[in-house]
Amino acid sequence: MSRRIEIVMYHYVRDLARSRYPGIKGRTVEEFRGQLDWIRAHRTVVGAEAVLDAVATGAPLPERACLLTFDDAFIDHHAVVFPILRDLGLPGAFFPPARVVLEHRVLDVNKLHFVLAAVADTSALLDAMVREMAALRDEFALPPDAHYRAAVDVSGNRWDTPDVAFFKRMLQRELPEAARTRIADRLFRAFVSDDEAAFARGLYMSVAQMREMTAAGMFFGSHGYNHAWLNRLPPEEQEREIDLGLAFLRDLGAPADRWMMNYPYGGWNESLLGILRRKGCNAGLSTRVDVADLDRDDPLLLPRVNTNDLPVRADAPDRGAP
Ligand SMILES: [Zn+2]
């Protein structure tokens, strides 16, 4: 028995080649099936409840335990992931940001994914971003473009080309939030869709689909309401995010007495952790990359690994046994 667990993070899982946006960065259905074959051969998949139990009681986990987590409420999670997990008898943990489901809005970060998938020429996209920045320069007192090119270090990005990493970083972090939202929205309308609500209905699960999954034993945890960088919000807004996220879980029929938080973008701070402890949060998932160790890690700051860190073929060797 062990107290270590490999928590695997998934986002898009879809038939990419046959989808309208094959350039979306995600797992194909075939890769996902292959990865589950590998995981079943080399790991023991446990549910989020087992992790919450282990945190609460100090109980051990099976050797080479693994938890499958799915962020952001993509419709893939109902259409692809849920039937596969159900057929294999495997548990999954899902973390929807409530607003996308309740208000049919597309997350800024998802708008950028689809803009990137729709526009093959990255330099044209950077030009478009620079044009949009120019239009907002006075209103937001933006420094010259050269400032950002010099100041933004994208070397920590493990998955993207430098241009794509720069584009994402500018529109996910560097620019003032209101400017980021407006630019993401303008690019989304220009390159992807001018009907955001219809696009959102096709991109995210519905409440009914999530209730169906809850009833079938799938776990739902909180990913906040607005998918905000929670570490950048004042305490009263942090608390609002947590309360609205919990109300959404209760509405799904998911237990909200013992619950798990998943920080959008991995953003947290001490104020947020204080609020979570006060509201009875039992475990938190970060985006720090590691195998979690319940004896070592703060249960509110458990690290995860990316699906891209694990093989997608059952016969692949196990290089990172936890
Ligand atoms: Zn997310």
py3Dmol code that shows the C-alpha trace and the ligand (Angstrom):
import py3Dmol

protein = """\
ATOM      1  CA  MET A   1       0.000   0.000   0.000  1.00  0.00           C
ATOM      2  CA  SER A   2       1.057   3.524  -0.647  1.00  0.00           C
ATOM      3  CA  ARG A   3       0.234   7.152  -0.075  1.00  0.00           C
ATOM      4  CA  ARG A   4       1.335   8.228  -3.511  1.00  0.00           C
ATOM      5  CA  ILE A   5      -1.009   8.862  -6.398  1.00  0.00           C
ATOM      6  CA  GLU A   6      -0.532   9.915  -9.979  1.00  0.00           C
ATOM      7  CA  ILE A   7      -3.296  12.395 -10.828  1.00  0.00           C
ATOM      8  CA  VAL A   8      -3.653  12.684 -14.594  1.00  0.00           C
ATOM      9  CA  MET A   9      -5.081  15.840 -16.168  1.00  0.00           C
ATOM     10  CA  TYR A  10      -7.123  15.774 -19.382  1.00  0.00           C
ATOM     11  CA  HIS A  11      -8.828  18.522 -21.356  1.00  0.00           C
ATOM     12  CA  TYR A  12     -10.021  17.824 -24.929  1.00  0.00           C
ATOM     13  CA  VAL A  13     -10.597  14.138 -25.837  1.00  0.00           C
ATOM     14  CA  ARG A  14     -12.171  13.935 -29.305  1.00  0.00           C
ATOM     15  CA  ASP A  15     -12.081  12.485 -32.777  1.00  0.00           C
ATOM     16  CA  LEU A  16      -9.798  15.319 -33.878  1.00  0.00           C
ATOM     17  CA  ALA A  17      -9.210  14.211 -37.477  1.00  0.00           C
ATOM     18  CA  ARG A  18     -12.923  14.194 -38.200  1.00  0.00           C
ATOM     19  CA  SER A  19     -13.744  17.311 -36.195  1.00  0.00           C
ATOM     20  CA  ARG A  20     -14.166  20.783 -37.616  1.00  0.00           C
ATOM     21  CA  TYR A  21     -10.997  21.926 -35.807  1.00  0.00           C
ATOM     22  CA  PRO A  22      -8.424  19.151 -36.187  1.00  0.00           C
ATOM     23  CA  GLY A  23      -5.736  21.587 -34.988  1.00  0.00           C
ATOM     24  CA  ILE A  24      -7.096  21.593 -31.435  1.00  0.00           C
ATOM     25  CA  LYS A  25      -4.460  20.292 -29.041  1.00  0.00           C
ATOM     26  CA  GLY A  26      -6.008  17.306 -27.350  1.00  0.00           C
ATOM     27  CA  ARG A  27      -6.146  13.557 -27.058  1.00  0.00           C
ATOM     28  CA  THR A  28      -7.684  11.605 -29.905  1.00  0.00           C
ATOM     29  CA  VAL A  29     -10.182   8.912 -28.970  1.00  0.00           C
ATOM     30  CA  GLU A  30      -7.688   6.270 -30.071  1.00  0.00           C
ATOM     31  CA  GLU A  31      -4.917   7.776 -27.921  1.00  0.00           C
ATOM     32  CA  PHE A  32      -7.277   7.992 -24.966  1.00  0.00           C
ATOM     33  CA  ARG A  33      -8.256   4.323 -25.313  1.00  0.00           C
ATOM     34  CA  GLY A  34      -4.594   3.396 -25.688  1.00  0.00           C
ATOM     35  CA  GLN A  35      -3.653   5.438 -22.649  1.00  0.00           C
ATOM     36  CA  LEU A  36      -6.367   3.778 -20.564  1.00  0.00           C
ATOM     37  CA  ASP A  37      -5.042   0.375 -21.697  1.00  0.00           C
ATOM     38  CA  TRP A  38      -1.584   1.432 -20.548  1.00  0.00           C
ATOM     39  CA  ILE A  39      -2.918   2.825 -17.269  1.00  0.00           C
ATOM     40  CA  ARG A  40      -4.889  -0.349 -16.553  1.00  0.00           C
ATOM     41  CA  ALA A  41      -1.761  -2.400 -17.180  1.00  0.00           C
ATOM     42  CA  HIS A  42       0.553  -0.272 -15.012  1.00  0.00           C
ATOM     43  CA  ARG A  43      -1.646   1.603 -12.503  1.00  0.00           C
ATOM     44  CA  THR A  44      -4.664   1.097 -10.268  1.00  0.00           C
ATOM     45  CA  VAL A  45      -7.315   3.659 -11.082  1.00  0.00           C
ATOM     46  CA  VAL A  46      -9.116   4.968  -7.994  1.00  0.00           C
ATOM     47  CA  GLY A  47     -11.967   7.438  -7.678  1.00  0.00           C
ATOM     48  CA  ALA A  48     -11.796  10.902  -6.147  1.00  0.00           C
ATOM     49  CA  GLU A  49     -13.716   9.549  -3.135  1.00  0.00           C
ATOM     50  CA  ALA A  50     -10.800   7.207  -2.349  1.00  0.00           C
ATOM     51  CA  VAL A  51      -8.426  10.193  -2.421  1.00  0.00           C
ATOM     52  CA  LEU A  52     -10.736  12.198  -0.140  1.00  0.00           C
ATOM     53  CA  ASP A  53     -10.924   9.177   2.215  1.00  0.00           C
ATOM     54  CA  ALA A  54      -7.158   8.820   2.239  1.00  0.00           C
ATOM     55  CA  VAL A  55      -6.728  12.529   3.016  1.00  0.00           C
ATOM     56  CA  ALA A  56      -9.365  12.440   5.779  1.00  0.00           C
ATOM     57  CA  THR A  57      -8.368   9.219   7.536  1.00  0.00           C
ATOM     58  CA  GLY A  58      -4.713   8.678   6.666  1.00  0.00           C
ATOM     59  CA  ALA A  59      -5.752   5.444   4.955  1.00  0.00           C
ATOM     60  CA  PRO A  60      -3.389   4.012   2.347  1.00  0.00           C
ATOM     61  CA  LEU A  61      -4.033   3.907  -1.374  1.00  0.00           C
ATOM     62  CA  PRO A  62      -3.321   0.954  -3.657  1.00  0.00           C
ATOM     63  CA  GLU A  63       0.192   0.698  -5.060  1.00  0.00           C
ATOM     64  CA  ARG A  64       0.628   2.840  -8.187  1.00  0.00           C
ATOM     65  CA  ALA A  65      -2.698   4.556  -7.667  1.00  0.00           C
ATOM     66  CA  CYS A  66      -3.963   6.833 -10.391  1.00  0.00           C
ATOM     67  CA  LEU A  67      -6.825   9.363 -10.529  1.00  0.00           C
ATOM     68  CA  LEU A  68      -8.226  10.504 -13.881  1.00  0.00           C
ATOM     69  CA  THR A  69      -9.263  14.189 -13.910  1.00  0.00           C
ATOM     70  CA  PHE A  70     -11.057  16.064 -16.680  1.00  0.00           C
ATOM     71  CA  ASP A  71     -11.096  19.868 -16.655  1.00  0.00           C
ATOM     72  CA  ASP A  72     -13.396  22.469 -18.176  1.00  0.00           C
ATOM     73  CA  ALA A  73     -16.675  20.610 -18.892  1.00  0.00           C
ATOM     74  CA  PHE A  74     -15.983  19.874 -22.546  1.00  0.00           C
ATOM     75  CA  ILE A  75     -18.750  17.990 -24.313  1.00  0.00           C
ATOM     76  CA  ASP A  76     -16.065  15.400 -25.094  1.00  0.00           C
ATOM     77  CA  HIS A  77     -16.279  14.340 -21.457  1.00  0.00           C
ATOM     78  CA  HIS A  78     -19.880  13.231 -21.915  1.00  0.00           C
ATOM     79  CA  ALA A  79     -19.692  12.086 -25.537  1.00  0.00           C
ATOM     80  CA  VAL A  80     -16.354  10.228 -25.454  1.00  0.00           C
ATOM     81  CA  VAL A  81     -14.892   9.867 -21.970  1.00  0.00           C
ATOM     82  CA  PHE A  82     -18.013   8.888 -20.017  1.00  0.00           C
ATOM     83  CA  PRO A  83     -19.051   5.918 -22.211  1.00  0.00           C
ATOM     84  CA  ILE A  84     -15.502   4.573 -22.344  1.00  0.00           C
ATOM     85  CA  LEU A  85     -14.984   4.847 -18.574  1.00  0.00           C
ATOM     86  CA  ARG A  86     -18.411   3.338 -17.896  1.00  0.00           C
ATOM     87  CA  ASP A  87     -17.713   0.376 -20.196  1.00  0.00           C
ATOM     88  CA  LEU A  88     -14.382  -0.251 -18.481  1.00  0.00           C
ATOM     89  CA  GLY A  89     -15.839   0.245 -15.005  1.00  0.00           C
ATOM     90  CA  LEU A  90     -13.404   3.067 -14.269  1.00  0.00           C
ATOM     91  CA  PRO A  91     -14.162   6.150 -12.168  1.00  0.00           C
ATOM     92  CA  GLY A  92     -13.431   9.668 -13.403  1.00  0.00           C
ATOM     93  CA  ALA A  93     -13.359  13.099 -11.743  1.00  0.00           C
ATOM     94  CA  PHE A  94     -14.771  16.048 -13.678  1.00  0.00           C
ATOM     95  CA  PHE A  95     -14.297  19.750 -12.956  1.00  0.00           C
ATOM     96  CA  PRO A  96     -16.674  22.118 -14.760  1.00  0.00           C
ATOM     97  CA  PRO A  97     -16.374  25.904 -14.485  1.00  0.00           C
ATOM     98  CA  ALA A  98     -20.028  26.715 -13.760  1.00  0.00           C
ATOM     99  CA  ARG A  99     -20.441  29.814 -15.895  1.00  0.00           C
ATOM    100  CA  VAL A 100     -19.772  28.158 -19.259  1.00  0.00           C
ATOM    101  CA  VAL A 101     -22.570  25.692 -18.569  1.00  0.00           C
ATOM    102  CA  LEU A 102     -25.086  28.073 -17.000  1.00  0.00           C
ATOM    103  CA  GLU A 103     -24.527  31.138 -19.197  1.00  0.00           C
ATOM    104  CA  HIS A 104     -23.346  29.535 -22.457  1.00  0.00           C
ATOM    105  CA  ARG A 105     -20.194  31.609 -22.636  1.00  0.00           C
ATOM    106  CA  VAL A 106     -16.914  30.380 -24.082  1.00  0.00           C
ATOM    107  CA  LEU A 107     -13.889  30.678 -21.777  1.00  0.00           C
ATOM    108  CA  ASP A 108     -11.321  33.179 -23.041  1.00  0.00           C
ATOM    109  CA  VAL A 109      -8.723  30.415 -22.943  1.00  0.00           C
ATOM    110  CA  ASN A 110     -10.937  28.185 -25.118  1.00  0.00           C
ATOM    111  CA  LYS A 111     -11.559  31.044 -27.562  1.00  0.00           C
ATOM    112  CA  LEU A 112      -7.811  31.220 -28.010  1.00  0.00           C
ATOM    113  CA  HIS A 113      -7.570  27.453 -28.589  1.00  0.00           C
ATOM    114  CA  PHE A 114     -10.111  27.652 -31.412  1.00  0.00           C
ATOM    115  CA  VAL A 115      -8.577  30.803 -32.884  1.00  0.00           C
ATOM    116  CA  LEU A 116      -5.228  29.001 -32.972  1.00  0.00           C
ATOM    117  CA  ALA A 117      -6.859  25.915 -34.509  1.00  0.00           C
ATOM    118  CA  ALA A 118      -8.680  28.019 -37.126  1.00  0.00           C
ATOM    119  CA  VAL A 119      -5.687  30.085 -38.276  1.00  0.00           C
ATOM    120  CA  ALA A 120      -2.754  28.095 -39.608  1.00  0.00           C
ATOM    121  CA  ASP A 121      -0.488  31.104 -40.084  1.00  0.00           C
ATOM    122  CA  THR A 122       0.757  32.026 -36.591  1.00  0.00           C
ATOM    123  CA  SER A 123       2.473  35.208 -37.767  1.00  0.00           C
ATOM    124  CA  ALA A 124      -0.833  36.447 -39.214  1.00  0.00           C
ATOM    125  CA  LEU A 125      -2.401  35.751 -35.847  1.00  0.00           C
ATOM    126  CA  LEU A 126       0.320  37.662 -33.998  1.00  0.00           C
ATOM    127  CA  ASP A 127      -0.217  40.558 -36.437  1.00  0.00           C
ATOM    128  CA  ALA A 128      -3.937  40.501 -35.671  1.00  0.00           C
ATOM    129  CA  MET A 129      -3.197  40.522 -31.937  1.00  0.00           C
ATOM    130  CA  VAL A 130      -0.834  43.487 -32.353  1.00  0.00           C
ATOM    131  CA  ARG A 131      -3.514  45.371 -34.310  1.00  0.00           C
ATOM    132  CA  GLU A 132      -6.050  44.744 -31.559  1.00  0.00           C
ATOM    133  CA  MET A 133      -3.516  45.866 -28.951  1.00  0.00           C
ATOM    134  CA  ALA A 134      -2.913  49.077 -30.896  1.00  0.00           C
ATOM    135  CA  ALA A 135      -6.633  49.825 -30.801  1.00  0.00           C
ATOM    136  CA  LEU A 136      -6.625  49.457 -27.004  1.00  0.00           C
ATOM    137  CA  ARG A 137      -3.222  51.046 -26.322  1.00  0.00           C
ATOM    138  CA  ASP A 138      -4.446  54.419 -25.057  1.00  0.00           C
ATOM    139  CA  GLU A 139      -7.411  53.084 -23.114  1.00  0.00           C
ATOM    140  CA  PHE A 140      -5.270  50.578 -21.178  1.00  0.00           C
ATOM    141  CA  ALA A 141      -1.949  52.505 -21.283  1.00  0.00           C
ATOM    142  CA  LEU A 142      -0.274  49.485 -22.904  1.00  0.00           C
ATOM    143  CA  PRO A 143       3.513  49.685 -23.294  1.00  0.00           C
ATOM    144  CA  PRO A 144       5.015  49.318 -26.797  1.00  0.00           C
ATOM    145  CA  ASP A 145       4.929  45.844 -28.380  1.00  0.00           C
ATOM    146  CA  ALA A 146       8.713  45.518 -28.115  1.00  0.00           C
ATOM    147  CA  HIS A 147       8.385  45.713 -24.327  1.00  0.00           C
ATOM    148  CA  TYR A 148       6.343  42.503 -24.270  1.00  0.00           C
ATOM    149  CA  ARG A 149       8.630  40.635 -26.645  1.00  0.00           C
ATOM    150  CA  ALA A 150      11.563  41.456 -24.350  1.00  0.00           C
ATOM    151  CA  ALA A 151       9.747  40.900 -21.054  1.00  0.00           C
ATOM    152  CA  VAL A 152       7.803  37.697 -21.720  1.00  0.00           C
ATOM    153  CA  ASP A 153       9.756  34.513 -21.153  1.00  0.00           C
ATOM    154  CA  VAL A 154       7.988  31.500 -22.671  1.00  0.00           C
ATOM    155  CA  SER A 155      10.785  28.999 -22.092  1.00  0.00           C
ATOM    156  CA  GLY A 156       8.731  27.241 -19.387  1.00  0.00           C
ATOM    157  CA  ASN A 157       6.033  26.247 -21.907  1.00  0.00           C
ATOM    158  CA  ARG A 158       6.535  22.560 -22.608  1.00  0.00           C
ATOM    159  CA  TRP A 159       4.106  22.092 -25.484  1.00  0.00           C
ATOM    160  CA  ASP A 160       3.955  25.082 -27.834  1.00  0.00           C
ATOM    161  CA  THR A 161       6.191  26.789 -30.403  1.00  0.00           C
ATOM    162  CA  PRO A 162       7.646  30.100 -29.113  1.00  0.00           C
ATOM    163  CA  ASP A 163       5.203  32.171 -31.217  1.00  0.00           C
ATOM    164  CA  VAL A 164       2.172  30.222 -30.040  1.00  0.00           C
ATOM    165  CA  ALA A 165       3.442  30.296 -26.449  1.00  0.00           C
ATOM    166  CA  PHE A 166       3.871  34.082 -26.715  1.00  0.00           C
ATOM    167  CA  PHE A 167       0.383  34.524 -28.176  1.00  0.00           C
ATOM    168  CA  LYS A 168      -1.196  32.440 -25.395  1.00  0.00           C
ATOM    169  CA  ARG A 169       0.819  34.062 -22.642  1.00  0.00           C
ATOM    170  CA  MET A 170      -0.070  37.589 -23.790  1.00  0.00           C
ATOM    171  CA  LEU A 171      -3.771  36.758 -23.931  1.00  0.00           C
ATOM    172  CA  GLN A 172      -3.863  34.578 -20.831  1.00  0.00           C
ATOM    173  CA  ARG A 173      -1.663  36.600 -18.502  1.00  0.00           C
ATOM    174  CA  GLU A 174       0.347  39.592 -19.622  1.00  0.00           C
ATOM    175  CA  LEU A 175      -2.239  42.078 -20.857  1.00  0.00           C
ATOM    176  CA  PRO A 176      -4.721  43.657 -18.432  1.00  0.00           C
ATOM    177  CA  GLU A 177      -7.620  41.253 -17.938  1.00  0.00           C
ATOM    178  CA  ALA A 178     -10.271  43.468 -19.520  1.00  0.00           C
ATOM    179  CA  ALA A 179      -8.032  43.973 -22.565  1.00  0.00           C
ATOM    180  CA  ARG A 180      -7.365  40.230 -22.834  1.00  0.00           C
ATOM    181  CA  THR A 181     -11.065  39.440 -22.767  1.00  0.00           C
ATOM    182  CA  ARG A 182     -11.831  42.012 -25.448  1.00  0.00           C
ATOM    183  CA  ILE A 183      -9.019  40.879 -27.735  1.00  0.00           C
ATOM    184  CA  ALA A 184      -9.876  37.188 -27.318  1.00  0.00           C
ATOM    185  CA  ASP A 185     -13.481  38.013 -28.121  1.00  0.00           C
ATOM    186  CA  ARG A 186     -12.605  40.061 -31.230  1.00  0.00           C
ATOM    187  CA  LEU A 187     -10.288  37.344 -32.568  1.00  0.00           C
ATOM    188  CA  PHE A 188     -12.875  34.651 -31.814  1.00  0.00           C
ATOM    189  CA  ARG A 189     -15.561  36.554 -33.706  1.00  0.00           C
ATOM    190  CA  ALA A 190     -13.235  37.262 -36.607  1.00  0.00           C
ATOM    191  CA  PHE A 191     -11.812  33.763 -37.053  1.00  0.00           C
ATOM    192  CA  VAL A 192     -14.183  31.266 -35.413  1.00  0.00           C
ATOM    193  CA  SER A 193     -17.801  32.256 -34.734  1.00  0.00           C
ATOM    194  CA  ASP A 194     -19.985  35.291 -34.185  1.00  0.00           C
ATOM    195  CA  ASP A 195     -22.524  33.222 -32.228  1.00  0.00           C
ATOM    196  CA  GLU A 196     -20.803  32.537 -28.934  1.00  0.00           C
ATOM    197  CA  ALA A 197     -23.848  31.027 -27.198  1.00  0.00           C
ATOM    198  CA  ALA A 198     -24.388  28.463 -29.968  1.00  0.00           C
ATOM    199  CA  PHE A 199     -20.692  27.641 -29.993  1.00  0.00           C
ATOM    200  CA  ALA A 200     -20.725  27.195 -26.198  1.00  0.00           C
ATOM    201  CA  ARG A 201     -23.659  24.788 -26.400  1.00  0.00           C
ATOM    202  CA  GLY A 202     -21.656  22.684 -28.814  1.00  0.00           C
ATOM    203  CA  LEU A 203     -18.442  22.924 -26.806  1.00  0.00           C
ATOM    204  CA  TYR A 204     -19.526  22.244 -23.222  1.00  0.00           C
ATOM    205  CA  MET A 205     -21.687  19.675 -21.437  1.00  0.00           C
ATOM    206  CA  SER A 206     -25.172  20.559 -20.283  1.00  0.00           C
ATOM    207  CA  VAL A 207     -26.427  20.317 -16.714  1.00  0.00           C
ATOM    208  CA  ALA A 208     -28.579  17.323 -17.747  1.00  0.00           C
ATOM    209  CA  GLN A 209     -25.537  15.478 -19.127  1.00  0.00           C
ATOM    210  CA  MET A 210     -23.560  16.116 -15.948  1.00  0.00           C
ATOM    211  CA  ARG A 211     -26.487  14.942 -13.795  1.00  0.00           C
ATOM    212  CA  GLU A 212     -26.567  11.747 -15.854  1.00  0.00           C
ATOM    213  CA  MET A 213     -22.864  11.217 -15.188  1.00  0.00           C
ATOM    214  CA  THR A 214     -23.254  11.970 -11.467  1.00  0.00           C
ATOM    215  CA  ALA A 215     -26.083   9.448 -11.248  1.00  0.00           C
ATOM    216  CA  ALA A 216     -23.810   6.881 -12.919  1.00  0.00           C
ATOM    217  CA  GLY A 217     -21.157   7.369 -10.229  1.00  0.00           C
ATOM    218  CA  MET A 218     -18.834   9.878 -11.858  1.00  0.00           C
ATOM    219  CA  PHE A 219     -17.335  12.444  -9.474  1.00  0.00           C
ATOM    220  CA  PHE A 220     -17.766  16.189  -9.919  1.00  0.00           C
ATOM    221  CA  GLY A 221     -15.615  18.749  -8.151  1.00  0.00           C
ATOM    222  CA  SER A 222     -15.357  22.523  -8.261  1.00  0.00           C
ATOM    223  CA  HIS A 223     -13.483  24.500 -10.890  1.00  0.00           C
ATOM    224  CA  GLY A 224     -14.948  27.812  -9.680  1.00  0.00           C
ATOM    225  CA  TYR A 225     -17.532  29.905 -11.494  1.00  0.00           C
ATOM    226  CA  ASN A 226     -15.745  32.191 -13.962  1.00  0.00           C
ATOM    227  CA  HIS A 227     -12.577  30.110 -14.490  1.00  0.00           C
ATOM    228  CA  ALA A 228     -10.679  33.075 -13.042  1.00  0.00           C
ATOM    229  CA  TRP A 229      -7.078  33.278 -11.856  1.00  0.00           C
ATOM    230  CA  LEU A 230      -8.218  32.962  -8.239  1.00  0.00           C
ATOM    231  CA  ASN A 231      -4.859  34.143  -6.875  1.00  0.00           C
ATOM    232  CA  ARG A 232      -5.492  37.539  -8.494  1.00  0.00           C
ATOM    233  CA  LEU A 233      -8.884  38.169  -6.905  1.00  0.00           C
ATOM    234  CA  PRO A 234      -9.555  39.990  -3.608  1.00  0.00           C
ATOM    235  CA  PRO A 235     -10.783  37.678  -0.805  1.00  0.00           C
ATOM    236  CA  GLU A 236     -14.459  38.607  -1.164  1.00  0.00           C
ATOM    237  CA  GLU A 237     -14.410  37.676  -4.851  1.00  0.00           C
ATOM    238  CA  GLN A 238     -12.510  34.479  -4.096  1.00  0.00           C
ATOM    239  CA  GLU A 239     -15.257  33.561  -1.645  1.00  0.00           C
ATOM    240  CA  ARG A 240     -17.938  34.315  -4.234  1.00  0.00           C
ATOM    241  CA  GLU A 241     -16.209  32.060  -6.746  1.00  0.00           C
ATOM    242  CA  ILE A 242     -16.098  29.241  -4.203  1.00  0.00           C
ATOM    243  CA  ASP A 243     -19.730  29.683  -3.103  1.00  0.00           C
ATOM    244  CA  LEU A 244     -21.070  29.775  -6.656  1.00  0.00           C
ATOM    245  CA  GLY A 245     -18.978  26.746  -7.624  1.00  0.00           C
ATOM    246  CA  LEU A 246     -20.342  24.794  -4.638  1.00  0.00           C
ATOM    247  CA  ALA A 247     -23.934  25.793  -5.366  1.00  0.00           C
ATOM    248  CA  PHE A 248     -23.421  24.441  -8.875  1.00  0.00           C
ATOM    249  CA  LEU A 249     -22.123  21.112  -7.536  1.00  0.00           C
ATOM    250  CA  ARG A 250     -25.176  20.758  -5.284  1.00  0.00           C
ATOM    251  CA  ASP A 251     -27.382  21.475  -8.272  1.00  0.00           C
ATOM    252  CA  LEU A 252     -25.716  18.619 -10.157  1.00  0.00           C
ATOM    253  CA  GLY A 253     -26.496  16.255  -7.316  1.00  0.00           C
ATOM    254  CA  ALA A 254     -22.808  15.950  -6.432  1.00  0.00           C
ATOM    255  CA  PRO A 255     -21.942  15.811  -2.724  1.00  0.00           C
ATOM    256  CA  ALA A 256     -20.741  19.225  -1.573  1.00  0.00           C
ATOM    257  CA  ASP A 257     -19.973  18.238   2.026  1.00  0.00           C
ATOM    258  CA  ARG A 258     -16.726  16.453   1.136  1.00  0.00           C
ATOM    259  CA  TRP A 259     -15.370  18.141  -1.915  1.00  0.00           C
ATOM    260  CA  MET A 260     -12.396  18.766  -4.117  1.00  0.00           C
ATOM    261  CA  MET A 261     -11.211  22.048  -5.633  1.00  0.00           C
ATOM    262  CA  ASN A 262      -9.376  22.356  -8.938  1.00  0.00           C
ATOM    263  CA  TYR A 263      -7.673  25.748  -9.406  1.00  0.00           C
ATOM    264  CA  PRO A 264      -8.156  27.288 -12.857  1.00  0.00           C
ATOM    265  CA  TYR A 265      -4.688  27.792 -14.389  1.00  0.00           C
ATOM    266  CA  GLY A 266      -3.275  26.407 -11.137  1.00  0.00           C
ATOM    267  CA  GLY A 267      -3.735  29.833  -9.516  1.00  0.00           C
ATOM    268  CA  TRP A 268      -3.998  29.921  -5.694  1.00  0.00           C
ATOM    269  CA  ASN A 269      -2.748  31.956  -2.722  1.00  0.00           C
ATOM    270  CA  GLU A 270      -2.915  31.797   1.082  1.00  0.00           C
ATOM    271  CA  SER A 271      -6.126  33.819   1.256  1.00  0.00           C
ATOM    272  CA  LEU A 272      -7.821  31.312  -1.037  1.00  0.00           C
ATOM    273  CA  LEU A 273      -6.562  28.328   0.953  1.00  0.00           C
ATOM    274  CA  GLY A 274      -7.956  29.915   4.125  1.00  0.00           C
ATOM    275  CA  ILE A 275     -11.381  30.266   2.503  1.00  0.00           C
ATOM    276  CA  LEU A 276     -11.251  26.667   1.253  1.00  0.00           C
ATOM    277  CA  ARG A 277     -10.369  25.305   4.714  1.00  0.00           C
ATOM    278  CA  ARG A 278     -13.192  27.314   6.253  1.00  0.00           C
ATOM    279  CA  LYS A 279     -15.638  25.886   3.712  1.00  0.00           C
ATOM    280  CA  GLY A 280     -14.589  22.301   4.329  1.00  0.00           C
ATOM    281  CA  CYS A 281     -12.655  21.695   1.121  1.00  0.00           C
ATOM    282  CA  ASN A 282     -10.810  18.379   1.555  1.00  0.00           C
ATOM    283  CA  ALA A 283      -8.414  18.354  -1.385  1.00  0.00           C
ATOM    284  CA  GLY A 284      -7.153  20.738  -4.052  1.00  0.00           C
ATOM    285  CA  LEU A 285      -5.620  20.037  -7.439  1.00  0.00           C
ATOM    286  CA  SER A 286      -2.865  22.286  -8.752  1.00  0.00           C
ATOM    287  CA  THR A 287      -1.025  22.241 -12.066  1.00  0.00           C
ATOM    288  CA  ARG A 288       2.405  21.636 -10.497  1.00  0.00           C
ATOM    289  CA  VAL A 289       3.819  18.618 -12.312  1.00  0.00           C
ATOM    290  CA  ASP A 290       4.605  15.664 -10.048  1.00  0.00           C
ATOM    291  CA  VAL A 291       3.208  12.473  -8.569  1.00  0.00           C
ATOM    292  CA  ALA A 292       1.221  13.443  -5.470  1.00  0.00           C
ATOM    293  CA  ASP A 293       2.274  12.097  -2.077  1.00  0.00           C
ATOM    294  CA  LEU A 294      -0.409  12.445   0.587  1.00  0.00           C
ATOM    295  CA  ASP A 295       2.201  12.177   3.350  1.00  0.00           C
ATOM    296  CA  ARG A 296       4.275  14.985   1.903  1.00  0.00           C
ATOM    297  CA  ASP A 297       2.003  17.357  -0.005  1.00  0.00           C
ATOM    298  CA  ASP A 298      -0.516  19.801   1.421  1.00  0.00           C
ATOM    299  CA  PRO A 299      -3.820  18.083   0.509  1.00  0.00           C
ATOM    300  CA  LEU A 300      -5.052  21.410  -0.862  1.00  0.00           C
ATOM    301  CA  LEU A 301      -2.085  21.598  -3.252  1.00  0.00           C
ATOM    302  CA  LEU A 302      -1.801  18.171  -4.847  1.00  0.00           C
ATOM    303  CA  PRO A 303       0.324  18.090  -8.005  1.00  0.00           C
ATOM    304  CA  ARG A 304      -0.821  16.459 -11.239  1.00  0.00           C
ATOM    305  CA  VAL A 305       0.736  15.110 -14.396  1.00  0.00           C
ATOM    306  CA  ASN A 306      -0.421  15.898 -17.929  1.00  0.00           C
ATOM    307  CA  THR A 307      -1.901  13.193 -20.143  1.00  0.00           C
ATOM    308  CA  ASN A 308       0.997  13.977 -22.503  1.00  0.00           C
ATOM    309  CA  ASP A 309       3.386  12.705 -19.816  1.00  0.00           C
ATOM    310  CA  LEU A 310       1.988   9.166 -20.090  1.00  0.00           C
ATOM    311  CA  PRO A 311       2.154   6.657 -22.972  1.00  0.00           C
ATOM    312  CA  VAL A 312      -0.782   5.993 -25.275  1.00  0.00           C
ATOM    313  CA  ARG A 313       0.021   2.344 -26.042  1.00  0.00           C
ATOM    314  CA  ALA A 314      -0.486  -0.570 -23.699  1.00  0.00           C
ATOM    315  CA  ASP A 315       2.928  -2.077 -24.537  1.00  0.00           C
ATOM    316  CA  ALA A 316       4.910   1.133 -23.876  1.00  0.00           C
ATOM    317  CA  PRO A 317       7.434   0.922 -21.014  1.00  0.00           C
ATOM    318  CA  ASP A 318       6.724   2.493 -17.616  1.00  0.00           C
ATOM    319  CA  ARG A 319       9.356   5.199 -17.253  1.00  0.00           C
ATOM    320  CA  GLY A 320       7.884   7.072 -14.342  1.00  0.00           C
ATOM    321  CA  ALA A 321       6.524   4.482 -11.939  1.00  0.00           C
ATOM    322  CA  PRO A 322       5.278   6.373  -8.875  1.00  0.00           C
TER     323      PRO A 322
END
"""
ligand_1 = """\
1
ZN
Zn -9.648 24.851 -16.449
"""
view = py3Dmol.view(width=600, height=400)
view.addModel(protein, "pdb")
view.setStyle({"model": 0}, {"cartoon": {"style": "trace"}})
view.addModel(ligand_1, "xyz")
view.setStyle({"model": 1}, {"stick": {}})
view.zoomTo()
view.show()
